[in-house]
Amino acid sequence: MAKTKTTFFCQNCGAQSPKWLGKCPSCGEWNTFVEEIVQKEESGRGTWKQATSKEKRATAPRRLKEINFEEQPRLVTHDMELDRVLGGGIVPGSLVLIGGEPGIGKSTLMLQIALMLNQTKVLYVSGEESESQIKMRAERMPLDSDNCFVLSETNTQTIFQQIEQLNPDILVIDSIQTLHSKHVESAAGSVSQVRECTAELMKFAKETGTPVFLVGHITKDGAIAGPKVLEHMVDTVLQFEGDRHLSYRILRTSKNRFGSTHELGIYEMRTEGLRPVANPSEILLTQREELLNGVAIGAMMEGNRPLLIEIQSLVSPATYGTPQRSSTGHDAKRLNMLLAVLEKRGGMRLGQQDVFLNVAGGLRVDDPALDLAVCASLISSYEDTPVPADLCFAGEVGLGGEVRAVHRIENRIAEAEKLGFKRIMVSKYAVKGLDVNKYKIKVIQVSKLEEMYQGLFT
Ligand SMILES: [Zn+2]
């Protein structure tokens, strides 16, 4: 029997230390080090042993131009939102992590995709639910597949044995925190266990070219180890977010070795599963009968997709001491900057006002093109006058109160037109060389905040 070896792991970021530390030197969190037993076998560390390797790996260096590169075709899932966030489908041999809070719908999404790919053999391994529980969930979905296999198992060695027999085209692990490998002694869900299991699955994915999806739970306080450590190991990280009380879910790419990280997928949670929302602007804009003060619509870009989004603000005299500044879904520093610009260049007296800003739909936005909509919404609330319903905005605001050009203005204008807006206010520098008369929507060109203000309530 080998001597028991233990190491201390930071449960937040996965940093290792031979002795206990009060403060993690790597992430700065206090009291996160936990002792874990790491007892590794002398030989046979790799549990995925593929005797016949499909391609002989060259061990000697080769000239770059002598290397033949054939791009393997991606597997298209028929779920447009997922395909988009993955950068155009599933890449063979990729390791994809889907992280999110418990109960947000990660398992539902993965099961639904497994059923949707009815021409592809999918093995869905669950350490969370029994086979009959998964069946019950699948029954609610209007999908059917002969190629979806379910395994309720948590031991990686057993899982690999089953894989060798079944030979699936896609592997789904729900969730990585429930797995344990016999090569590490510590409990399932601990940093060393999660790391070991992921390493084994990565080896499997790379050697066989099988895509692997890992579901990973994140708690609000980050107490469960895993996703942060995992993020460095996997190829793609997708975040599944949304308010559990709202029916909309957002799938966001936060890391992708095979595509852009700015993509966004939107789903609606229904009893029969998650429905991809093809036209998100329609759900992000509140349908309402009467005009409200402090509401303005901005045209933003998320990745390659234009979205129209509602910015709401409330400006009211501060009752207690220091005025409050609060923003939900929008950068607070950016809001403060815009408030300063409005105060200095627009002559608005905001110093004694509470300001609350909210991005509707629970979205987090960082596109500077929303500046103009934010300013319009603040002015509207300050003046107690609603912004006309047929008007929307796309422009960045500079420190001098100038309205600056934003990229891909054509897409934004086209989206606004598609959604029935009659007028869009943009920077006059953005439409240089663009024939604005070809649009049905009226393109109002402004260069300064004053010009925006003049045209705001007309
Ligand atoms: Zn740490």
Residues whose N, C-alpha, C, O or C-beta is under 5 A from the ligand:
A	BS01	ZN	C10 N12 C13 G14 A15 C24 S26 C27 G28
